[in-house]
């Protein structure tokens, strides 16, 4: 997969995802149809249990729909083997989670480096890629610290570094400010939006109305369905404060 072929463009057609809870069938995703072009900034909002995280997991190739098609970067991902999906996920998608999901025994630097290690990238190239990312994230003085020695905001920055180190064109963020104080949360949002301004497709799942309203495109989900899909023209001076 060449860099030129990597894209965060998405096409979803007729996707359903069902789960069985006892004798009840839960329709977590109900006939989802979605087109996302490279570089969009999308928020996904809705009540708990509306299907937001299920949608994010499906788009992140962590889950497979029961019906329908999901095309990412021109490839139908649904028929892929698990091994092929893992490779495609590594090349195309970065994840940022509310709970960071860092490896406790690894330093900040090693956590960010991990995707490159798994991809077999040589140490010299890993160091070359890491240096500017660590500097941009403001972690130069903390790069050799373990997660337990970092603040919540610093841990989330490490998670973002890990998400972008493979230069993935699609960034999926699930409640990225949920565990952060106001100041740290604003710093993280600024960083995510800076990446979007550089051309990364950014999708943010959030319960935070102020964060959701910063996105130019806003999806609202209820009972597994997208009930609204609106696009707004927003200038930087009109962006809601966090």
N, C-alpha and C positions, 0 to 999 in steps of 0.2 A: 504494500500500500504506500504510494508516494504521497508526499506532503500536498501536492497539487490535487490529489483525489480526496483528501480529507475535508469533510464539510459537515456542518451541523444542520443541514436541511432535512426536514422531516415530512413524511406523508403517512397519515394513519387513515385507514378505511374500514369502517364497520367492525371495530374492535369490541369484543365482549370478554369480560373476565368474571367467572363465577366461583364462589367458595361454598362448600357445604359445611354448615354449622348444625350438627345434630341432624334433624330431619328437615331443616330449613335451608333453602338455597339463597345465598346472598349475591345480588348482582352488583359487584364492586365497580365494574365498568360496563356501561350499557350503551352500545352503538356509538362509539367514539369515532368522530371524523375530524381530522385536524391537518392543516398545512402550516408549516413553519419554515420560513426562509432563513438563510444564513445571516447571522448578526442581529436577529430580533431579541427583544427584551420582554419577556412574558411573565406575568404573575398568575398563580393559580390559587384561588380563594374558595371558601365554602365551609360549611359546618363540619364538625368532626364526623367521620364516617361517610363523607360524601364521595370518596374515591380519589382524593388528591394524591395521597402517597402511593396508592396502587397505580395511578397513571404515571407517576414519576418512576416507579420501579419498572414498569413496562417500557417506558421510553429509555430507561437506563439499561435495558437488556438484563435486568435482574429477575424478570418474570416474563412469562410467555402467555399471550392471549389465548383464550379458548377458541375464538373465532376472529377472523379479520386479517388485515395486512398492516404491517409496520415497516415502512421503508425509511432507512437512514442512509444518507450519502449515496442514494441511488440503488441500494441493495435491500431486497426483501429479507428482513432478519428472522421472520417467524420460522421458516424451514431450516434455519441453520442448526448445526450440531452445537452442543454445549461448548465444545472446544472452540469452534469458530466464533460463537457469540462472545466468548471470553476475550479472544483476540480482537474482535471488532470493538468491544467495549473498551479495551485498553487503548486502542488507537483513536477512538472518536469521542469518548465521554469522560468528563471529570465530575466527581461527586463531592458535595459539601453537605455534611449532616449536622443536625443540632448537637449531637453528642460526640462530634469530632472523629471517633473511631481511630484514634492513634494507637500504635503499638507501644505499650508502656516501657518495655525494656530498650527501645531504640531512642536515640536522641532526636531532636527536631530535624537536624540535617538528614539523619538516616531514615526517618519517616518520609521525608520529602523525596528521598532518593529511591525508596523501595520500588515504585513502579518501573523505574529504569533498570534496577537490578533484575526484576522479574522478566523484563523484556530483553535481557541479555546485552544491554548497552555497556560498552567498555568503560572502566573506571575514569580514564582521561576525559571521555566525552561527558560522563556524568558530572564530573567536577566543573567542566566548562558550562554546562547548563545550570547547575545549581547556584553558582556564584551570583549571577545577576538577580535570580529569583529571591535568594536569601536577602540580598541588599534591598530589593524593592519592597519586601515584606517587613523591613525594619527589624530583622531577626539576627543581624550580624553578631551581636553580643550574646545571643541566647541560642545559637545554632547547635551547640554541643550539650544543651540541657535536656533532660528527660521531660516528658509531658507533665509529670507531677510537680516539676519545678517551674512551670509556666502558668501565667494567668489564663483565664478563659479566652480573652481576646487573642493572646499569643497562640494558644492551642488552635483556635480557629484559623489563624493566619498560616500555621503549619499545615492544617488540613487543606487550605486553599492552594498552598504551594504544591502539595502532593497532587492535587486535582489538576493543576495546570502544567506540571513538569513534562508531561508527554505531549504538550502542545495540542491537546484535544480541542476541537472546534465547538463542542457542545458542553456546557456546564450546567449541571442540575443541582439545585440547592434546596434542601428540605429544612425549613425553619432555621436558616443559617444564623439568625440573631437570637434564637429562643433562649439560650443559656447565658446571654451576655448582658452586661449593664449598658446603659444608654450610650455612653461614650464609645465603648468597645464595639457595640453594635453598629454605630454610625461609621466607624472606621472600616469595619468589614464590608458594609454596604458600599462605601466609597470605592473600595478595592474591587468588588464584584462589578460595579458599574464602569470602572475604568477598563476592566477586561472586556466588557461588552462594547465599549467605545472603540476598542481595538479590533472588533470584528467577531468576538466569540458570541455564539448564541447562548443566551442566559435565560433559564427558566427557574423561577423561585416559587416554591410552595410556602404559603405563610398564612397565619391567622391574624397577623399584624396589618391592620387596614392602612396605616401610614406607609409601611413598606410596600404593600401591594399596589398602592396608588402611584408609586414612583415608576412603575413599568408603563410603557406606552401601550402595550397590549395586555388586556386583563381577561382571564377566563374565570368563570364562576361555575362550580360544580354542585349538584344536589342529587343525591341518590344514584351516584355512579354515572350521571349524564352531565354534559356541558350545557348549561342552560343559558349562558350568555358568553359572548366573545366580542369584546369591544376594543377598538383602537382609538387612542387619544393622541393629540399633538401636544407635547409637553415641552416647555422651555425649562432651562435649568433653574430659573428664578421661580418657576411655578411648582417645582417638585416638593411634595410634602416633607416637612421636617420629621426626623425620627425621634 
